[in-house]
Amino acid sequence: EGAVERRVLAKINEYAVVCVEQMIEYMQFAEEQQLEKIRSICEVALDDMSKLPAAVKNMRPLLDQDFIAYLDYAIDKEREGIRGRNLNPDLEPTEWLQILGIIKNGVYAELGKGLKEDIKTIMYVLRMPDEATQRDLLEVIVDKMPTWDVRQFYHVATNIVDNFALREQAGQVDIELAKKVRQFGEDLQRFLPKSKLDVVAAAADQVRGKQADSDATSSLAGTDEGYQALLKGLTPQPASKEEDFLGNSGLSSVGDDETMDMAPESGAGAPPGSRDHASGGGGRRSGRQEGDSKSKRLDLWA
């Protein structure tokens, strides 16, 4: 019996080792995908700053929760490394930390535009005078919604409905408004159940999958030195530490070096069929300020 148990335990251990190795490979693969997205943003910025807003608009289907989670993870990891060297990441941020923070703010700004549009649409539906009109309007909106936007709209809407349900239980919301939101949630599940959501969003999901495969096989700038050189091109030289370098850029959690503000630009560049595709507007090219100015700001998204 002892020999049998040892063989069983050895086999279990073998399976466990294989699982760990596969998990490590998957994590490396996933990280390469996210780094490729960062590299793409950096390359566009180096080539032509004015094209950056449109490029990120085109990437919006790829700026998913996994990418946001990776940015948060990478920022936390880099800050921890800086603290491990007995430095303050807010006062002495690394180049990589600054770039991660800049990209995160830019991505949030771009995704925030779609979020505001979704909230605006939901509030418009809730303002309808009666249940029948509210239901009919939501049905039309769901049927006409572009494939690029339907998943985000669904998640935003369900989050609002769930939040109102919790607040209603606690007696923290208006009864009539809570009733409207509850009906909205029921109608949403009626017109856009999970099975239909997967069908409607299939085209966008397919594009995301193809792009992920493409990213996984792309080069990450050749060498570490080349990649760092690519990233370095995005970060202007730091001014003196006595100055407040961040201004109103919203990067106070990243560092006090010179930064780039990534407020989104309205205009072309969204995927065909998305809510932004028909909007116009042009980018403004910004560059490093010349002279002896100690506090400089590079606006990529103004």
N, C-alpha and C positions, 0 to 999 in steps of 0.2 A: 504493500500500500504506500509506503514511503516513496518508492521509486516512481509510482504512478503520480503521486501528488507533486513530486519534483518536476516531472515532465509537463504536467498541467500548468504549474506555476511558471515554468520556463516558456511555455507557449503563450501564456497570458502576458508575460513580460515582453516577449517578442512582438506581440500585437500592440502593446502599449508604446514600445519604442517606435514602431512604424507610424502609429497615430501621431505621436509627438513630432516626428520628422515631417509628416504630411502637413501638420498644422504650421510648423515653421516655414515650410515652402509656401503655403497659402498666405501667411502673413507677409512674407517677402514679396510675393506676387502682388498682393493688395497695396503694399506700400509703394511699389514701383508704379502702379497705376496712378496713385495720388501724386507722386513726385512728377510724373509725366505731365499732369495737368498744371502743376506749378511751373514746370519748365516751359510749357507752351505760353503761359501768361508772361513769363520773363522774356521770352524770345520776341514776342510782339512788342513789348515795351521797349526793348533795345532797338528794334527795327524802326518803329514809328509810334511815338506815344499817342498820336491822334487816333490811331486805329485800335487802341486798347479797349475802349468801351464797347465798340462793335464786336470785337473778338470775344470778350467775356459774355456778351449777349448770346453769341452763337454757341458758347460753351455751357449755357445755363442748364440744358438738360443733364449735363454731366456734373453739375455742382450739387450733388445730392447730399444726403445726411452722412454718408460715409466720408465724403470729402471734408465736410465741416468737422466731423469727429476727428479726422486725421489732423486737421489744422490745430484743433484744440490740444490733441495729444502731442504733436510736434512742438508746439509753443511751451506746454508744460515741461516737456522733456528738456528743451533748450534752457529754460529758466532754471530748472533744477541743476543742470550742468554748470551754469554760471555761478549759482550759489555754492556749488561744490568747490569752486575755485576761490571762495571767500570774496566774491564780488556781488554787487547789487545789480540785478538784471534791469532795474528801472533806470539806474544811473549809468551803467556800463553795458548796454546791450550788445550782443554780437550782431554782426551783419545779417546772419541767417535769421535771428530772432526778429529783427526789424522787418525783414522781407516777409516773413510769415505773418506778422501782425498787419502789415500793409495789405497783403492779399486777403487776409481774413476780413478786414474792414470793407474792402472792395467787393468781395463776394456777398457779404451781408447786405451791402447797399443794393447790389443788383437783385438779390433774392427778395429784399424788402420791397422793391417796386411791385413785384408780382403779388406779394402778401397784401400790400395796400389795395391793389386792384381787387383781390378776392374779398377782402373785408368790405370794400365799397359795394361790390355786387351783392353780398349777403345782406348788408344793411338796406340796400334798395329793395330787395325782396321782402324783408321784414316790415318795410313801411307800407306795404300794400294794405288796402282798407279791410279786406275780408279774406277768409281762408281760401276760398275758391280762386281768387285772383292771385294770391300768393303762391298757391300750388301750380297754377297754370304758368306763371312767369318762371318759376324754378324749372319746370319741365322744359320750357323753351331754351333757357340758359344752358341746361345740361346737354340738350340735344345739339346745340350749336357750338359748344365749347371746343376749342382746338385740342388736339391730342396732346400737345406739349404741356398744356396747362391743367388738364383734368385731374391728375393725381394730386398736385399741390392744392387745388381748390377743394378736393374731397377731404384732404387731411386738415386743412384750415377749418372747413365747415364742421367736421366731426369734433375737432378740438373745441370749437366754440360751443357746440351743443353739449358736449360732455362737461365743460366748465360751468355752463349755466345750470345743468342738472345738479351739480354739487352745490352751487350757490343757492339754488332754489330749495334744496333740502335744508340748508342752513338759514333760510328765510332772509337772504341778503339781496334779492332781486325783486323787481316789480312783478306782480302776479301776471298781469296781462302780457308783458314782454316775455316772461318765461313761457307762457302758453304758446306764443308765436314761435319762439325758438324751438320748443318741443315739437310743434307741428312741422317746422322746417326740417328738423332731424328725421322725422318719420317720412316726410316726402322725399328727402334726399335718399334714404335707403330704398324707397319705392322706385325712384327714377334712376338711381345709380347704385344698384347693389354691387357687391364685390365682383360677381361674375361679369357684369356689364363693364365695370371699371377696368378690368383686365383686358377686355376686348377693345374698348375705346382707346386705352393708352398703349395698345400693342405696338403701334408704329413708333411711338417715342421710345418705348422700352427696347425695341429692336435696334434703333439708332444708338441708344446708350450701350447696348451689348456689343455692337460692332466697334464703337469707339473705344470701349474698354479693351477689346482684343487688339486693336491697333496700337493703343497706348502700351500694352504689355510687351509688344515686339519692337517698340521704338527705342532708340538710343537715348540715354540720359546724359547728353552732352559729352559723351566719349570718356572722359576721365574725371576724377574728383576735382582736379585742378581746373579743368575746363569748365565744369559746372559751377564751381565757386567763382570763377572769373565771370561767368554769365550772370550770376546773382549779384556780383559786386557792381556790375554796371548799372544796377537799379538804385544803388544807394549813394547819394551825394556825400562828399566829405563832411565830417562832423564839424559843427561850430564849437566855440568854447563852452565848457560845461556850466559857466555861470549864467548862460542865457537860457530862456525857456524856448526850446526848439520845437515843441509840439504845436504851439498856438492852439488853433481850434480843429486840429486834424482828427481828434478823437482817438489818438494812439497812446494815451497816457499809460496804459498798461503794458506797452511794449518797450518804451525807452525814451531817452531825451535827446536822441540823435536827430538829425534832419530827416524829415519824413515826407511821404507822398500822401496827399489826401485823395481818397478814392470815392468821392461822391458820384453816383451814377449819372450818365448822360442819357437824355432821351434821344431817340433817333433810330436809324436803321441798324440792322445787324442781327435782329432776332431771327430765329428759325422760321422758315415759311410756315404760315398758318398760326403762328403764335400771336398773342394779343398786342405785341409791340411791333409786328412786322410792318404794319402800314404807317407807323409814326415816322416823322422825318427828323432832321436835325443833324448837325455836324459837330465833330469834335474840335477841341482847341488844343493845339500843340503847346506843350510847356517844356521848358528846359531849365538847366541849372543857371541860377542867377550869377552874373558876372560881378566882379568888383570885390569890395571888402565887406559886404554885408554879412553880419554875424548870424542873423536869424533868417534862414531862407526856407521857402516852402515850394514844393514841386507838385502842382495840381495836375493829376492825371485824368480826373473824372469831372472836372468842373464844366 
